[in-house]
Amino acid sequence: MHMMKLTQVKLISKLKRRLQLLGFAYFKETGVTGTFKMKVGGNLYLTLSLTVDRWYDSMFTGEYSLSLTTRWGYTIGDIPRDSYKRISYVLTDEERTRYSKEENPNVKDLWWDGMDEADVNRFLEIVELTYKRFSSDSDLVKRIHQSNDAKLLAKLSQETIDCVIKGEFAQNLECQPDKEIDSIPFEWFKAAETVLKQNGSTLNEAGVIVLASDAYRRSVLDGSVELKRKKSPSASKAIAENVVAKKTITPKEKQKIEDAARRKIGKRYGFKQSSWSNWMIKDGYFFYVSHVDFGKVSFYVKPCYYDDLIWNDVKVNDWNSPDSYRAIASDAPAFLLFKRDIPLIKNNDFTMENCEMVWNKVFKDAQEQMKIFLSKNPDVESFTLEGNDSIGLSKNVDLARMLEMLYRKRYEDALALAISLIEKGENGGKTWMYGDSTKSLYDYVVDCCRSHLAHA
C-alpha cells in the first residue's frame, strides 16, 4: 500500500496536460478535487470530476456529468439520474475486465492509484475511450433536452451571461461574496443575483455563487470569455466598490456565530454537538440533526445497535469510536425524519439572537418528530423496516436489512443477501484496499456471518 498522500495539486498536475489534449478545460471549483469540462454537441456540457478517497491516501476515481449547464452531478427534479455516472460504469464488461484489478469480475466501481504512473495512464486511457461514448448517448441526450428542470437552469445561466454583457445590475445587492470565488470576476455574481431576483427565485449567497460560476464557465467554453488565470487586484477592488450593500461581517465570523447558536439551542433541547452534527441517544435510538448543506437541515434516526454491530461484530474499524461518530463518521445507514430549508439571515440582521431563533425552530421540530417516531417505535428491540411508515428510506436499505438480520442472529439470511448483492457488483458504499486487493463493506458482513455459523 502506498503511504504517500495524493493531494489535489499532484493529481491535477498528473492529468491536466493529457486531458487538455482531449479538449477538456480545467476549472478550479471550490469544494471539488478538480473538474475538467468541455462543450459537446447539442449545446451540452460534459464535466469530468475527480474524487480522492478519504481512507486511502493515493486512490482516486472520476465521474462524468452531462448537462445543459456546467453544473456537475446536478440531478434534481426531472433531470436524468444517469446523466451523472462513474467513469468505470461507462465501460463495457469486456473493457472493465481488461482494465480492472478486481478479482471479482462483477465489481464495476473502479479506483486508481494516483502515485502509480501506470495506473494514472490506465485512467487516462479509459477517459479517452469513454468520454465521447457517454456524451453522445442519443437516449440520454434526448432525455436531458426534455427535462424542464435542466432547461430552467440553462435559462437562468443564459440570462446571467446576457446580464453581464449588458452590464445592468440590480440595486441593493445583498448576497454577494466578500471576494472573488475561483478567480471569477465580481460582475458575474452581481449578474447572477440580479437574474435570481428578476425570476423570483430563492436568494442566498450559495445560490448566487453556483449560478455565477456556471454562467462564467459556459461563456469560457462557448469562447465568448477568456478564462481568467490571475486576479487583477485593481479591477476587483473597483468592482467590489460598486456593490451597494458592503459586507460588515465575514463568512468565518458568521460561521462562528451560527455554530455557537446551534450548540446553545441544541443543548437546551438535550442535543450534543460535534462538527456539523447535533445528536442525542434516547430509548436505544440515535437521533441527529445534520447541517452539511448550506441553508438546509436534515433530521435522522437509527437504532444504536446498527453502529454497535458494524464496530464490534462486523468489525470494519479497529478503534473504539465515540458516540459522535455515529453521526459524522459511521458506515451504518440512518433514516430521514425530515429535511427542509432553513431561513437565511441577511447580513444586517445577522446576530446571535436571530440565529438562536432560527435554530430554536429547527430543534423544536426535531423534538416533535422524535416524539412521533418513538410513539410508533417505542421498543428498539422490535424495530423493523418492513411496513414502517414513520421513517424515510435509507440510502442503503439493504445494509439496514442485513443489520436487522444480524441483530436477530439470522446469519444465513444475512449471508445470502450480502452474497447476492456482491454478485451484482454492489459493495455497500465502502471499499478498503489491502495491497492489490479490495474488501467491501458487504465482504465484511459475509466474513461475520460465516464466523458465527462456523461456531454455531
matplotlib code that plots the C-alpha trace (Angstrom):
import matplotlib.pyplot as plt

x = [0.0, 1.4, 2.0, 2.4, -0.5, -2.2, -3.0, -5.3, -2.4, -0.5, -3.5, -4.4, -0.8, -0.6, -3.8, -4.1, -2.0, -3.4, -7.0, -6.4, -5.2, -8.6, -10.3, -11.1, -10.5, -9.6, -11.6, -10.9, -14.1, -14.3, -15.3, -14.3, -10.9, -10.9, -13.2, -12.4, -15.1, -15.8, -18.7, -20.1, -22.8, -26.3, -25.4, -24.4, -21.5, -19.5, -17.8, -15.2, -14.9, -12.3, -12.7, -9.8, -10.5, -10.9, -9.5, -6.6, -4.2, -3.3, -6.5, -8.9, -11.7, -13.7, -17.3, -18.9, -21.8, -23.6, -25.9, -27.3, -25.1, -21.7, -23.0, -21.7, -23.7, -26.9, -29.8, -32.7, -36.3, -36.7, -33.0, -32.0, -30.2, -27.9, -26.6, -24.1, -22.1, -18.9, -16.4, -16.0, -19.7, -19.4, -17.1, -18.3, -18.0, -15.1, -13.3, -13.8, -12.3, -9.3, -8.7, -9.8, -7.5, -10.5, -10.7, -14.5, -15.5, -18.9, -17.3, -17.9, -16.7, -13.0, -10.4, -6.9, -3.6, -2.6, 1.0, 1.4, 2.1, 0.9, -2.4, -2.7, -2.1, -4.8, -7.3, -6.5, -6.9, -10.3, -11.3, -10.2, -12.2, -15.4, -15.9, -17.4, -19.4, -21.0, -21.7, -23.1, -25.6, -28.6, -31.2, -29.6, -29.1, -32.8, -33.9, -31.7, -33.2, -36.7, -36.0, -37.9, -35.5, -32.5, -34.0, -34.7, -31.2, -29.9, -32.3, -31.1, -27.5, -28.1, -29.8, -26.8, -24.5, -26.7, -26.8, -23.0, -22.9, -25.4, -23.8, -27.1, -27.3, -30.0, -29.5, -29.1, -27.3, -27.3, -25.9, -22.5, -19.3, -16.7, -14.1, -13.7, -14.6, -12.4, -11.0, -14.4, -14.8, -17.3, -19.7, -20.8, -22.0, -23.8, -25.5, -26.4, -28.2, -29.9, -31.3, -32.4, -34.3, -35.9, -37.1, -38.4, -36.0, -34.8, -31.9, -28.9, -25.1, -24.6, -27.2, -25.7, -22.2, -23.4, -25.3, -22.5, -19.9, -21.9, -22.6, -18.9, -17.8, -20.3, -19.0, -15.5, -16.4, -18.5, -15.5, -17.1, -15.0, -11.3, -10.5, -9.2, -5.9, -4.9, -6.8, -6.5, -6.5, -7.2, -10.1, -11.5, -11.4, -13.2, -16.0, -16.3, -16.8, -19.8, -21.7, -24.3, -24.5, -21.0, -20.2, -19.7, -19.2, -17.0, -18.2, -15.8, -17.4, -20.9, -20.0, -18.7, -21.9, -24.1, -22.2, -22.4, -26.2, -26.7, -24.7, -26.6, -30.1, -29.3, -28.1, -31.3, -33.2, -30.8, -28.6, -24.8, -22.8, -19.9, -18.8, -21.9, -24.0, -26.1, -27.1, -28.9, -29.3, -32.8, -34.5, -31.8, -32.1, -29.5, -31.1, -29.1, -29.5, -27.3, -26.3, -23.9, -25.6, -25.7, -29.2, -30.5, -31.0, -31.9, -33.0, -32.2, -32.7, -31.3, -31.1, -27.8, -27.3, -26.6, -23.3, -22.6, -22.8, -20.6, -18.0, -18.0, -19.3, -18.7, -15.5, -14.8, -13.0, -10.2, -10.7, -13.1, -15.4, -17.1, -20.9, -20.5, -19.0, -22.5, -23.4, -20.2, -18.1, -20.3, -20.9, -24.3, -27.4, -29.9, -33.5, -34.7, -37.4, -37.4, -35.4, -36.0, -34.6, -33.8, -34.2, -31.0, -30.4, -29.4, -26.0, -27.5, -29.7, -27.0, -26.9, -26.6, -30.2, -31.6, -29.5, -30.9, -34.4, -33.8, -32.2, -34.9, -37.5, -35.3, -34.7, -38.4, -39.4, -36.8, -38.2, -41.8, -40.7, -38.7, -41.8, -43.9, -41.3, -40.9, -44.7, -44.7, -41.5, -41.2, -39.2, -35.9, -35.6, -38.7, -37.9, -38.2, -38.1, -41.0, -44.2, -42.7, -44.3, -42.7, -39.3, -37.9, -35.9, -32.2, -29.7, -28.6, -31.7, -30.1, -27.4, -30.1, -31.9, -28.6, -28.0, -31.5, -30.8, -27.5, -29.1, -31.7, -29.0, -30.4, -26.9, -27.9, -30.4, -27.8, -25.2, -27.4, -28.4, -24.8, -23.6, -26.4, -25.5, -21.8, -22.5, -24.4, -21.2, -22.5, -20.3, -22.4, -20.9, -17.5, -14.4, -11.0, -7.7, -5.1, -2.2, -3.6, -6.9, -10.0, -12.6, -16.1, -18.5, -20.6, -17.5, -17.1, -20.7, -20.0, -17.0, -19.0, -21.9, -19.6, -17.7, -21.0, -22.2, -18.9, -19.1, -22.8]
y = [0.0, 3.4, 5.7, 8.9, 11.4, 12.2, 15.9, 17.8, 19.7, 16.4, 14.7, 17.6, 18.1, 14.4, 14.6, 18.2, 18.1, 14.9, 15.9, 19.3, 17.5, 15.7, 19.1, 19.5, 22.8, 22.8, 24.9, 25.4, 24.6, 25.2, 22.0, 19.7, 18.0, 19.0, 19.5, 19.4, 20.5, 20.7, 21.7, 18.9, 18.6, 19.8, 22.7, 20.2, 20.4, 17.4, 17.5, 15.1, 15.5, 13.8, 12.2, 11.4, 8.5, 9.7, 6.5, 5.6, 8.4, 7.6, 6.3, 8.4, 7.9, 10.1, 10.8, 12.2, 14.7, 15.6, 18.7, 21.8, 23.7, 23.2, 22.1, 18.7, 15.9, 18.0, 15.6, 17.4, 17.1, 15.5, 15.8, 12.2, 10.5, 8.7, 12.0, 11.7, 8.4, 6.9, 6.6, 2.8, 2.3, 3.6, 0.7, -2.5, -5.7, -6.7, -3.4, -3.4, -6.8, -5.6, -2.5, -3.8, -5.1, -6.6, -10.3, -10.2, -9.5, -8.1, -5.1, -2.1, 0.7, 1.1, 3.2, 4.1, 4.7, 8.3, 7.6, 4.8, 6.2, 3.1, 3.3, 7.0, 6.2, 3.5, 6.0, 8.5, 5.7, 4.9, 8.6, 8.7, 5.6, 6.6, 10.4, 10.6, 7.4, 8.9, 12.4, 11.0, 8.6, 9.6, 8.4, 10.2, 13.4, 13.3, 12.9, 15.8, 18.1, 17.1, 17.9, 21.0, 21.5, 21.3, 23.9, 26.2, 26.1, 26.7, 29.7, 31.3, 30.7, 32.4, 35.3, 35.8, 35.8, 38.4, 40.5, 40.6, 41.7, 44.5, 45.5, 46.4, 45.1, 45.3, 47.8, 46.8, 43.5, 41.6, 38.1, 38.9, 37.1, 39.1, 38.1, 36.5, 32.8, 30.6, 33.7, 34.6, 38.4, 40.1, 41.2, 37.6, 37.4, 40.7, 39.4, 36.1, 37.9, 40.2, 37.3, 35.4, 38.5, 39.0, 35.4, 35.5, 32.7, 32.0, 34.3, 33.2, 33.6, 29.9, 30.1, 33.2, 31.6, 28.5, 30.4, 32.9, 30.1, 28.1, 31.2, 32.1, 28.6, 28.3, 31.6, 30.3, 27.1, 28.9, 31.0, 34.4, 34.9, 34.2, 32.0, 34.3, 33.0, 35.6, 38.1, 41.7, 43.5, 46.9, 45.7, 43.5, 46.5, 48.8, 46.2, 45.5, 49.2, 49.2, 46.7, 48.7, 46.6, 46.4, 43.4, 44.1, 40.5, 37.9, 34.3, 33.0, 35.3, 34.2, 30.6, 31.1, 32.8, 30.2, 27.3, 28.9, 29.4, 25.9, 24.5, 26.6, 25.9, 22.2, 21.8, 23.4, 20.5, 17.9, 17.6, 17.4, 18.9, 17.5, 19.3, 19.7, 17.3, 17.7, 14.3, 12.5, 8.9, 8.1, 4.8, 2.9, 5.1, 7.6, 10.8, 13.5, 16.9, 17.2, 20.6, 19.8, 21.6, 25.4, 26.6, 23.1, 20.8, 17.1, 15.0, 11.3, 8.3, 4.8, 2.1, 2.3, -1.4, -0.7, 1.0, -1.4, -4.3, -2.7, -1.7, -4.7, -7.6, -6.9, -5.1, -2.8, -0.5, -1.3, 1.5, 2.5, 5.1, 7.8, 8.2, 11.3, 9.1, 7.5, 10.8, 12.1, 9.0, 5.9, 3.4, 2.4, 3.6, 6.1, 7.0, 10.5, 12.0, 15.4, 17.6, 21.3, 24.7, 26.9, 30.7, 32.6, 35.7, 38.9, 40.4, 43.4, 41.2, 38.5, 38.4, 35.7, 36.3, 35.9, 32.7, 31.3, 32.0, 30.0, 27.1, 27.1, 26.3, 23.5, 21.8, 22.3, 20.5, 17.8, 17.2, 16.9, 14.4, 12.4, 12.1, 10.9, 8.4, 7.0, 6.7, 4.5, 2.6, 2.5, -0.7, -0.7, -4.4, -4.9, -2.1, -3.2, -1.7, -3.6, -1.6, 1.2, 4.4, 6.6, 6.8, 7.8, 5.2, 5.0, 5.3, 1.8, -0.1, -3.4, -2.9, -1.9, -5.2, -7.1, -5.5, -6.4, -10.0, -10.0, -8.5, -11.2, -13.9, -14.7, -15.3, -17.5, -14.8, -12.0, -14.1, -14.9, -11.2, -10.0, -12.6, -11.8, -8.1, -8.7, -10.9, -7.8, -5.7, -3.8, -3.1, -1.3, 2.1, 1.4, -0.5, -0.8, -1.6, -4.1, -4.3, -5.3, -6.5, -4.7, -5.6, -4.1, -3.5, -6.4, -8.6, -7.9, -8.9, -12.2, -12.8, -12.0, -14.4, -17.3, -16.9, -17.1, -20.0, -21.9, -21.5, -22.3]
z = [0.0, -0.9, 2.1, 0.1, 0.2, -3.1, -3.0, -5.3, -6.8, -7.5, -9.1, -11.3, -12.4, -13.5, -15.5, -16.8, -19.9, -21.3, -20.6, -22.3, -25.4, -25.5, -25.4, -21.7, -19.9, -16.2, -13.8, -10.2, -8.4, -4.6, -2.7, -5.5, -6.0, -9.7, -12.6, -16.3, -18.7, -22.4, -24.7, -26.7, -29.4, -28.9, -26.6, -23.9, -21.5, -20.3, -16.8, -15.6, -11.8, -9.7, -6.2, -3.9, -1.5, 2.1, 3.6, 1.2, 0.6, -3.0, -4.5, -6.8, -9.2, -11.6, -12.6, -15.8, -15.7, -18.9, -18.7, -20.4, -17.9, -16.4, -13.0, -12.2, -10.5, -10.5, -10.9, -9.1, -10.3, -13.7, -14.7, -15.6, -12.8, -15.2, -16.6, -13.6, -13.7, -12.5, -15.4, -14.9, -15.4, -19.0, -19.8, -21.4, -19.4, -21.6, -21.2, -17.5, -17.2, -19.2, -17.0, -13.6, -10.9, -9.0, -8.5, -8.6, -12.2, -11.1, -9.3, -11.5, -9.2, -10.1, -8.4, -9.5, -7.6, -8.3, -7.2, -9.7, -13.2, -14.9, -13.1, -14.0, -17.6, -17.4, -16.1, -18.9, -21.5, -20.0, -20.2, -23.9, -24.6, -22.9, -22.9, -26.4, -25.8, -22.7, -24.2, -27.4, -25.9, -28.0, -25.5, -22.6, -24.7, -25.6, -22.0, -20.9, -23.6, -22.5, -18.8, -17.7, -14.7, -16.9, -19.3, -16.4, -15.1, -18.7, -19.0, -15.8, -16.8, -20.3, -18.6, -16.3, -19.4, -21.1, -17.9, -17.8, -21.4, -20.8, -17.5, -16.0, -12.4, -9.7, -6.8, -3.2, -3.8, -0.5, -1.4, -2.8, -1.8, 0.0, -2.5, -5.9, -5.9, -8.1, -9.8, -11.3, -11.7, -9.4, -12.2, -12.7, -9.1, -9.5, -12.6, -11.0, -8.1, -10.5, -12.5, -9.5, -8.2, -11.6, -11.7, -8.1, -7.1, -3.6, -2.8, -0.8, -1.3, -2.1, -4.9, -6.3, -6.4, -8.1, -10.9, -11.4, -11.6, -14.2, -16.4, -16.3, -17.2, -20.0, -21.5, -21.4, -23.1, -25.6, -26.5, -25.6, -22.5, -21.9, -18.9, -16.1, -14.9, -12.4, -10.2, -11.1, -7.7, -9.1, -11.2, -8.4, -6.0, -8.4, -9.0, -5.3, -4.5, -6.8, -4.6, -2.7, 0.4, 1.8, 3.9, 7.6, 8.7, 7.2, 6.4, 9.1, 11.7, 10.5, 10.8, 14.3, 15.4, 13.8, 15.3, 18.8, 18.4, 17.2, 20.1, 22.7, 21.4, 20.7, 24.3, 25.5, 23.8, 25.0, 21.9, 22.0, 19.1, 17.0, 13.8, 11.6, 13.7, 16.8, 18.3, 21.1, 22.2, 23.5, 24.2, 22.2, 19.1, 17.8, 16.6, 14.9, 13.1, 10.1, 8.8, 6.0, 3.1, 3.2, 4.1, 4.6, 7.6, 7.9, 10.9, 11.0, 13.3, 13.5, 16.2, 18.1, 17.5, 13.8, 14.7, 17.5, 15.1, 12.5, 15.0, 17.3, 15.2, 11.5, 12.7, 9.8, 12.2, 14.7, 17.1, 19.9, 18.3, 20.4, 20.2, 18.0, 15.3, 14.9, 13.0, 11.5, 10.6, 10.7, 7.9, 9.3, 7.5, 9.0, 8.2, 7.3, 9.6, 7.9, 5.5, 4.9, 4.1, 6.9, 6.6, 5.7, 7.8, 5.9, 6.8, 8.5, 10.7, 11.4, 15.2, 17.8, 18.8, 15.3, 14.8, 18.0, 16.8, 13.6, 15.4, 18.1, 15.3, 14.0, 17.3, 18.3, 15.1, 15.8, 19.3, 17.9, 15.2, 17.8, 19.9, 16.9, 15.9, 19.5, 19.9, 16.8, 17.6, 21.4, 21.6, 19.7, 20.1, 17.9, 15.4, 11.8, 8.4, 6.9, 6.8, 8.8, 7.6, 10.3, 8.5, 5.2, 3.3, 3.9, 1.1, 1.9, 2.9, 2.1, 4.7, 7.2, 6.5, 7.0, 10.3, 11.5, 10.5, 12.3, 15.4, 15.4, 14.7, 11.3, 9.9, 7.0, 5.7, 6.1, 4.3, 1.4, 1.0, 1.2, -1.4, -3.8, -3.7, -4.1, -7.2, -8.6, -8.2, -5.1, -2.1, 0.5, -0.4, 1.0, -0.1, 1.6, -0.2, 1.0, -1.3, -4.7, -3.4, -2.1, 0.5, 0.6, 3.5, 2.3, 2.3, 6.0, 6.5, 4.8, 7.0, 10.1, 9.1, 8.2, 11.5, 13.5, 11.5, 11.9, 15.7, 16.0]

ax = plt.figure().add_subplot(projection="3d")
ax.plot(x, y, z, "-o")
ax.set_aspect("equal")
plt.show()
